């Protein structure tokens, strides 16, 4: 027995040795093959074009379509399964089959087009694309546009192929058009947000240099997009074929026919379109015409059809929804078509004389300012501030026989006297001021905020705190730090002397007192009062240790070794606190309930951005700052401040062209923020210098 056991053990060990040896040889063989054929690991060489997919003979697809009408149930099910697995490769022929003479085939084809099992992506598509497309297929109709925009925002054109498929083959014409509009917008991608509305900024950017810096590959996509539209019969595919077949020079005649088709569909309440789709397409056509100044009259003529369409789409029931008209006025000013705002105002003032919101009055004033009529603009803005009705003559002039001071106030408008002012009126002014700041109308926004503060500049009320915050921030953004500090001076005096007052306002965490010393320090530093500026910076840090802008201001002052030691001690304390905060948030995020993860991500992104901003502006670890900033942007990509920080980190790491492109992303989120525009000009100058000196890797 012992001998047999030993023999069995030897046999087992021998087999195990042979098995291990075979595995070792197999591993060595695979390693040698991979080394000899590096293309097998190269995604650039192995990946197919994002718009291409594996080739399947049309005859094979047609054969499975024919079997959809088979008398055999098993053949019909097998044909349906195979066509679903082919997915986008068979979409063109499936769509044609919906008009097949055989009612069974036509019915099955229509079912397939609406099937959630139909394969819309392939394994060679990027993971992000597959994830968004799957979410798009499962989303309800009202949520599909969000996923379409996500596809369009993917880097490296990864979402273009999916957008083409939706445009050409989605069972809903409406969703096809929404996807096509995103692709059409790529013909305008070289436009920098906020530049058109800022003559000063526009004058500093050379269009040819900007085009070279962006180096956009979108024009190279035209052949692939045109190829994807072949065989497609949707209206959206016709838009793409027309736009990308001959983008320049732009011809309006065929697009006018398409716009007329959209108008007819709207008039018949067709599910194939929607008012916002028709308006967006009309705006896009006007923008294409405006590329050539000679086409401006034709662009005006086409754009004039938008306000009547908006009003017609609202019907007669209920109060009017003026938001689409406000949005149109904003677009008209951005597109350098201010006369459209005035023409629209004449029409809607007849229909709703006492219900027009003040924002429309300010946009009307801005339209006159864009046409070099500052006196009329100022008079309209003053009437808007006083909430008075504005009468505009048919010849686009104001009545000269009745001064604006005698114009009666609008019904239910808040009165100027303090005793009659309500919290709701202050809230409306605050909301309006924020909107004006977003539009770049800073001076008029500040007037609205000062009206909120009249008689209560040192009040602990919420309206006062928010008004002071927005007013001082707006002045600071205009580099008027002296006035920003002055706006907070009375309130800070009470904050520092009254303990109960301080307890009331600290819960809002607006750091107004810390910002007061920050703005005053900035102003004193500009004037050369270095010692006073340093003390104010330290006071700002004392009141809010996380006010990193004060630490950054300190680092920019000339300092003695002792002063530097003191600054670095405060800086190290702040950096350590931020690191601990980030570590704690990381733990909270991992343990958080999925319901609260979105909130935890926002908190973490803010702390990451704060630390990155401090490090990159104090000559600390540039690589770490870049890493932190990239992570904050991945957690919250829709925050302009985070994109701005990333652009600064890229610039400090020598990536000037990428910094310029990233700053454009920041401006697309807040086009009229002055600090973002100033940084864009600086990054543009650095990137242009690199462009002249030689190629730089993007």
NORNORUR-V362964 format. One record per backbone hydrogen bond with DSSP energy under -1.0 kcal/mol. NH is the residue of the N-H (numbers start at 1). CO is the residue of the C=O. E is the energy in kcal/mol with one decimal. If there is no record, write none. Layout:
<<NH;CO;E> <NH;CO;E>>
This chain:
<<5;1;-2.5> <6;2;-2.6> <7;3;-2.5> <8;4;-2.8> <9;5;-2.7> <10;6;-2.6> <11;7;-2.4> <12;8;-2.4> <13;9;-2.7> <14;10;-2.3> <15;11;-2.5> <16;12;-2.7> <17;13;-2.4> <18;14;-2.5> <19;15;-2.6> <20;16;-2.6> <21;17;-2.7> <22;18;-2.5> <23;19;-2.2> <24;20;-2.6> <25;21;-2.7> <26;22;-2.5> <27;23;-2.5> <28;24;-2.5> <29;25;-2.6> <30;26;-2.6> <31;27;-2.6> <32;28;-2.4> <33;29;-2.2> <34;30;-2.9> <35;31;-2.5> <36;32;-2.4> <37;33;-1.9> <40;37;-1.9> <41;38;-1.7> <46;42;-2.6> <47;43;-2.2> <52;49;-2.0> <61;57;-1.6> <62;58;-2.9> <63;59;-2.1> <64;60;-1.8> <65;61;-2.0> <66;62;-2.4> <67;63;-1.6> <68;65;-1.2> <69;66;-1.6> <70;67;-1.6> <76;72;-2.0> <77;73;-2.4> <78;74;-2.3> <79;75;-2.6> <80;76;-2.4> <81;77;-2.4> <82;78;-2.5> <83;79;-2.4> <84;80;-2.1> <85;81;-1.9> <86;82;-1.8> <87;83;-1.7> <88;119;-1.3> <89;86;-1.7> <90;87;-1.8> <94;90;-2.6> <95;91;-2.8> <96;92;-1.8> <97;93;-1.8> <99;96;-1.6> <100;97;-2.0> <106;102;-2.4> <107;103;-2.3> <108;104;-2.3> <109;105;-2.5> <110;106;-2.1> <111;107;-1.9> <112;108;-2.2> <113;109;-2.0> <114;110;-1.0> <115;112;-1.4> <119;84;-2.4> <125;122;-2.2> <130;126;-2.2> <131;127;-2.5> <132;128;-2.2> <133;129;-2.7> <134;130;-2.3> <135;131;-1.9> <136;132;-2.5> <137;133;-2.3> <138;134;-1.5> <139;135;-1.1> <143;140;-1.8> <148;144;-1.9> <149;145;-2.3> <150;146;-1.8> <151;147;-2.1> <152;148;-1.8> <153;149;-1.5> <158;155;-1.6> <160;157;-1.2> <163;159;-2.1> <164;160;-2.4> <165;161;-2.0> <166;162;-2.5> <167;163;-2.6> <168;164;-2.2> <169;165;-3.0> <170;166;-1.6> <176;172;-2.0> <177;173;-2.2> <178;174;-1.9> <179;175;-2.0> <180;176;-2.2> <181;177;-2.3> <182;178;-1.3> <183;179;-1.6> <184;180;-2.7> <185;181;-2.0> <186;183;-1.1> <187;184;-1.9> <188;185;-1.6> <189;186;-1.1> <191;188;-1.9> <195;192;-1.7> <198;195;-1.5> <202;198;-2.8> <203;199;-1.9> <204;201;-1.1> <205;202;-1.0> <210;206;-2.7> <211;207;-2.5> <212;208;-2.0> <213;209;-2.4> <214;210;-2.5> <215;211;-2.1> <221;218;-1.1> <222;219;-1.2> <225;221;-2.8> <226;222;-2.7> <227;223;-2.2> <228;224;-2.0> <229;225;-1.1> <230;227;-1.0> <232;229;-1.7> <238;234;-1.2> <239;235;-1.6> <240;236;-2.1> <241;237;-2.5> <242;238;-2.2> <243;239;-2.6> <244;240;-2.6> <256;252;-2.2> <257;253;-1.4> <258;254;-1.5> <259;255;-2.5> <260;256;-2.2> <261;257;-1.9> <262;258;-2.0> <263;259;-2.1> <264;260;-2.1> <265;261;-2.2> <266;262;-2.3> <267;263;-2.4> <268;264;-1.8> <269;266;-1.6> <270;265;-2.9> <273;270;-1.1> <278;274;-2.3> <279;275;-2.6> <280;276;-2.2> <281;277;-2.3> <282;278;-2.2> <283;279;-2.4> <284;280;-2.2> <285;281;-2.3> <286;282;-2.1> <287;283;-2.5> <288;284;-2.1> <289;285;-1.9> <290;286;-2.0> <292;289;-1.7> <295;292;-2.5> <296;293;-1.5> <299;295;-2.3> <300;296;-2.6> <301;297;-2.2> <302;298;-2.1> <303;299;-2.5> <304;300;-1.8> <305;302;-1.3> <306;303;-1.8> <309;305;-1.3> <310;306;-2.3> <311;307;-2.5> <312;308;-2.6> <313;309;-1.8> <314;311;-1.0> <326;322;-2.3> <327;323;-2.7> <328;324;-2.0> <329;325;-2.2> <330;326;-2.2> <331;327;-2.3> <332;328;-2.7> <333;329;-2.0> <334;330;-2.3> <335;331;-2.6> <336;333;-1.4> <337;332;-3.4> <340;337;-1.5> <341;338;-1.0> <342;338;-1.2> <343;339;-2.3> <344;340;-2.4> <345;341;-2.2> <346;342;-1.9> <347;343;-1.4> <348;344;-2.6> <349;345;-2.3> <351;347;-1.1> <352;348;-3.0> <360;357;-1.3> <362;358;-2.3> <363;359;-2.2> <364;360;-2.1> <365;361;-2.4> <366;362;-2.5> <367;363;-1.9> <368;364;-1.6> <369;365;-2.1> <370;366;-2.2> <372;369;-1.5> <373;368;-1.9> <377;373;-2.0> <378;374;-2.7> <379;375;-2.1> <380;376;-2.4> <381;377;-2.4> <382;378;-2.2> <383;379;-2.0> <384;380;-2.3> <385;381;-2.2> <386;382;-2.1> <388;383;-2.9> <389;408;-1.4> <393;397;-3.3> <396;393;-2.2> <406;403;-1.6> <407;404;-1.4> <410;387;-2.3> <413;410;-1.9> <420;417;-1.0> <421;418;-1.6> <426;422;-1.8> <427;423;-2.4> <428;424;-2.1> <429;425;-2.1> <430;426;-2.5> <431;427;-2.5> <432;428;-2.5> <433;429;-2.7> <434;430;-2.2> <435;431;-1.8> <436;432;-2.4> <437;433;-2.3> <438;434;-2.1> <439;435;-1.5> <440;437;-1.3> <441;436;-2.7> <442;440;-1.3> <445;441;-1.8> <446;442;-2.4> <447;443;-1.5> <448;444;-1.8> <449;445;-2.2> <450;446;-2.5> <451;447;-1.7> <452;448;-1.5> <453;449;-1.6> <456;453;-2.2> <459;456;-1.3> <465;461;-2.2> <466;462;-2.6> <467;463;-2.3> <468;464;-2.8> <469;465;-2.2> <470;466;-2.6> <471;467;-2.7> <472;468;-2.5> <473;469;-2.1> <474;470;-2.3> <475;471;-2.3> <476;472;-2.3> <477;473;-2.2> <478;474;-1.2> <479;476;-1.9> <480;475;-2.8> <484;480;-2.0> <485;481;-2.6> <486;482;-1.9> <487;483;-2.0> <492;488;-2.6> <493;489;-2.0> <494;490;-1.3> <495;491;-2.0> <496;492;-2.3> <498;494;-2.0> <502;498;-2.0> <503;499;-2.2> <504;500;-1.7> <505;501;-1.7> <506;502;-1.8> <508;505;-1.5> <509;506;-1.2> <515;511;-2.3> <516;512;-2.0> <517;513;-1.7> <518;514;-1.8> <519;515;-3.0> <520;516;-2.3> <521;517;-2.3> <522;518;-2.4> <523;519;-2.2> <524;520;-2.4> <525;521;-2.6> <526;522;-1.9> <527;523;-1.5> <528;525;-1.0> <529;524;-2.6> <530;528;-1.7> <533;529;-2.3> <534;530;-2.5> <535;531;-2.0> <536;532;-2.1> <537;533;-2.4> <538;534;-2.4> <539;535;-2.1> <540;536;-2.3> <541;537;-2.2> <542;538;-2.3> <543;539;-1.9> <544;540;-1.6> <547;544;-2.1> <548;546;-1.9> <550;547;-1.3> <552;548;-2.4> <553;549;-2.3> <554;550;-2.1> <555;551;-1.9> <557;554;-1.5> <564;560;-2.7> <565;561;-2.2> <566;562;-2.1> <567;563;-2.3> <568;564;-3.0> <569;565;-1.9> <570;566;-1.9> <571;567;-2.7> <572;568;-2.8> <573;569;-1.9> <574;570;-2.2> <575;571;-2.9> <576;572;-2.5> <577;573;-2.1> <578;574;-2.4> <579;575;-2.5> <580;576;-2.4> <581;577;-2.2> <582;578;-2.5> <583;579;-2.6> <584;580;-2.3> <585;581;-2.2> <586;582;-2.4> <587;583;-1.9> <588;584;-2.5> <589;585;-2.6> <590;586;-1.9> <591;587;-1.8> <592;588;-1.3> <596;593;-2.3> <600;596;-2.0> <601;597;-2.5> <602;598;-1.7> <603;599;-2.0> <604;600;-2.5> <605;601;-2.7> <606;602;-2.0> <607;603;-1.9> <608;604;-2.5> <609;605;-2.3> <610;606;-2.3> <611;607;-2.3> <612;608;-2.4> <613;609;-2.7> <614;610;-2.0> <615;611;-2.6> <616;612;-2.4> <617;613;-1.1> <620;615;-2.2> <625;621;-2.0> <626;622;-2.2> <627;623;-2.3> <628;624;-2.8> <629;625;-2.5> <630;626;-2.5> <631;627;-1.9> <632;628;-2.2> <633;629;-2.3> <634;630;-1.9> <635;631;-1.8> <636;632;-2.0> <639;636;-1.2> <643;639;-1.7> <644;640;-2.3> <645;641;-2.2> <646;642;-2.3> <647;643;-2.2> <648;644;-2.1> <649;645;-2.4> <650;646;-2.5> <651;647;-2.2> <652;648;-2.3> <653;649;-1.3> <654;651;-1.6> <655;650;-3.0> <656;654;-1.0> <659;655;-2.0> <660;656;-2.3> <661;657;-2.1> <662;658;-2.4> <663;659;-2.3> <664;660;-1.4> <665;661;-1.3> <666;662;-1.8> <667;663;-2.4> <668;664;-2.0> <670;666;-1.6> <673;670;-1.4> <677;673;-1.7> <678;674;-2.5> <679;675;-2.0> <680;676;-2.0> <681;677;-2.0> <682;678;-1.8> <683;679;-2.6> <684;680;-2.6> <685;681;-2.3> <686;682;-2.0> <687;683;-2.7> <688;684;-2.8> <689;685;-1.8> <690;686;-2.0> <691;687;-2.3> <692;688;-2.0> <693;689;-1.8> <694;690;-1.5>>
